[in-house]
Amino acid sequence: MDALARGAIALAATALVGMAGVEVWQVFARYVLNASPGWTEPVALLLLVTAMSMGAASGVRSGAHFGFFIVVQSVRPAMRRILERIGLAIVAAVGVMFAWWGGKLFADGVGVAMAGAALPQSMPFLPLAIAGVLMFAFALERMFEAPVIAPPERG
């Protein structure tokens, strides 16, 4: 799982750098060369979705995802672990939903060409589907890991 998480982070970082490069080229081509390439917008969108999706998946693994942590932190440790597992089950279910619908939307549009780029029109849904699988796997991993017991407070 460590390798998958590192791969997701590396892919997100690469996509983010790539998106910045594509946007720089778009501005240069439009204002200096006076010839806007048609492929930059769809490729930038694909790279944005890839960075966002892989970043969200790695956030699930590191526990940096969205949550209502104030409620969880205000209860006793035994109840805290139950609430954390419920939250992770919800994240896993969202991951399944992303994987299913992202995969379905990707498959539905594979035969349609993207305007401006030699890619399928549904290509931005592929990173969403892959990230959904990763979110599910990372949430399950965290759900079944051994709980960290904090030492009792002195005082």
N, C-alpha and C positions, 0 to 999 in steps of 0.2 A: 504494500500500500504506500510505503514511503516513495518508491519509484514512481508510482502513478501520480502522487501528489506533486512531486518535483517536476514530472513531465507536464502536468497541467499548468503549473506556475511558469515553466519555461515557455510553453506554447502561448500562454496569455501575454507574457512579456514580449515575445517575438512578434505576436500579432499587433501589440500596441506600438512597438517600434516601426513595424511595417506600415501600419496605418498612418503614422506620422510622416513616414517617407512618401507614401502615396499622396498625402495631402500637400506636402512640399512640392512634389512634382506637378500636381494639379495647378497650384498657384503659379509656379514658374512657367508651365506650358501656357496657361491662360494669359498671363500678363506680360511675359517676356517674348515667348514664341508666337503669341496670338493664335494658338491652336490647342483648344481644350480637348484632351483625350476623353473618349466616352467611357473607357473602362475604369476610370478612377473612382467614380461614385459607387458602383456596385462592389468593387474590390474593397474599398474603405468600409462599406457596410458589413461585408463578410468578416473583415478583420476586427471590426468593433464587436460584432456578435461573438466572435471567437474569444477575444480578450475578456469580455464580460462573462461569458458562460464558463470558461475555464477558471477565471478568478472566483466566481461564485462557488464552483465545485471545491476548489482548494480552501475557500473560506469555511465550508462545511467541515472539512477535515481538521482545520485548526481551531474551530469553534468561534470564528470571527463573523459568523453569519448573523442575520437579523434575529432578534428574539426579545422577549419580555423578561429580561434578566432580573429586574428589580423584585419581581414577585418570587422568582426562584431563589434569590439570595436571602429573602426575608423569612424563609421557613427552616425547619429543623433539617439536619443532614439526610435523614431517611426519606423524608418527603421531597427534599431537593432532588435526590437521585430519581425518584419516581417522576417528578415534573420534567427533569432533563430528558428522561427516556420518552416521555410523551411528546416533548418538543422534537426530539430526534426522529420519532416515528412519523410525525407530520412532515418533517424535512424529507424523509425517505419516500413518503407518499408523493410529495411534490416532485421529487427526482424521477419517480416512476412515470408520473404524468408528463414531465418534460421529455423523457426518453420516448414514451409512446407517441405522443402527439408530434414531437419534433421529427421522429422517424417517419411517421405517417405523412406529415406535410412534405418532408424531403422526398419520399418515394413518389408522392403524387405529382411533383413538379419536375422530376428528373428529365423528362422528355422535352421540356420547354426551355428554349435557350434564353439566357439572361440578356437583356438589352445592354449593349455596350461591352460585354465581356464574353469570352468563350467558355462559359460555365453554365450549369443548369440553373434555372431561375430559383429553384428551391435550395440552393447551396447554403444560404445562411441558416437553414434549419438543421443542418447536419451537426454543427458544433453544439447546438442546443440539445440534440438527442444524446450526443456523447457525454455532455456535461450532466445530463439527467441520470445516466447510468453511474457516473462517478459520484454524484450527490447521493444516490441510493447506497452505493457501496461504502462511502465514507460515513454516512449516517449510521448504517448497520455496524460498522467497525466501532464507532464511538459508543453506540448503544450497548454493546456487549463487552466493552473493555472493563477492566477491574476499576471500581470506584477509588478515588483518592480520598482517603480519610484524613481530615485536618486534625492536628493535635488539639487536645482540649485547651481552652483559654485559661490562663492563670489569673488569679486575682481575687 
